[in-house]
Amino acid sequence: MPKRPIVTWPNPVLKERCTPVEHFDAALHELIDDMLETMVVEEGIGLAANQVGVTQRIFVMSIPDEEGRQDSAFEMINPVIEEQRGEVQYEEGCLSFPDLNELVTRAAEIQITFQDRTGAHQKMQLGGIAAVCVQHELDHLDGITFVDRLSPLKRRLALKAYLRNQRQKAGDDRAEQRRALRG
C-alpha cells in the first residue's frame, strides 16, 4: 500500500502551478520520504508533489539501471531547467494516468538547478531517460501533464481511451464486489 494515494486525472490539482518551497523542515522531509515510498510501491520512476495532492515544487525520481534495478533516488525541490539541447521522443506513462502511454517529444539533454531537502543548491547535467523524467515531473509542477504535450487529435484519442479503460476497470471492480457479496 502506498504511503500516500496517487491523484489521477481529471483531478484539478494536476492543473495547478505548484508554489516554491520555503521551509526545509521535518514536515518537508516526511513528505519527501512518503513520496519516495509511494513512487517505489507504485513502480514509478518519478513522482511530483501534486500527484499526492501537495502543491509545492518538489519531485522525486529513481531511474532503473540497465539491469532494471532502481538506481539512486533524487529529490528535487524548486527545480529550474537552465539549459536544453537536442530532441528525443520517448514513450511516457504517468502514475496519474494509469495504463496510458504515449510518445512525447522532449529535450535530449538538460541542465537543472534545484535544492535538496536541506535547502542546499545543486546543479546537474542529465541526458536520456533521466532528462525525460525530470522534464515530465517539472511539467507536473507547472500544471502540465504529458497528454498536454500531444497534438489536439492525439490528446483527444488518448483521453478517450484512458476514460474508457478507467470505466472498464471500475465496472470490473463493481462486478467483483457483487460476486464477493454473494459469497
GIBEL-V436712 format. One record per helix or strand. SS is the DSSP state (H for helix, E for strand). FROM is the first residue (numbers start at 1). TO is the last residue. If there is no record, write none. Layout:
BEGIN
ss: [SS/SS]
from: [FROM/FROM]
to: [TO/TO]
END
This chain:
BEGIN
ss: [H/E/H/E/H/E/E/E/E/E/E/E/H/H/H]
from: [12/19/26/46/49/56/58/70/88/97/109/121/128/146/152]
to: [15/19/41/48/52/56/64/85/94/106/115/127/141/149/182]
END
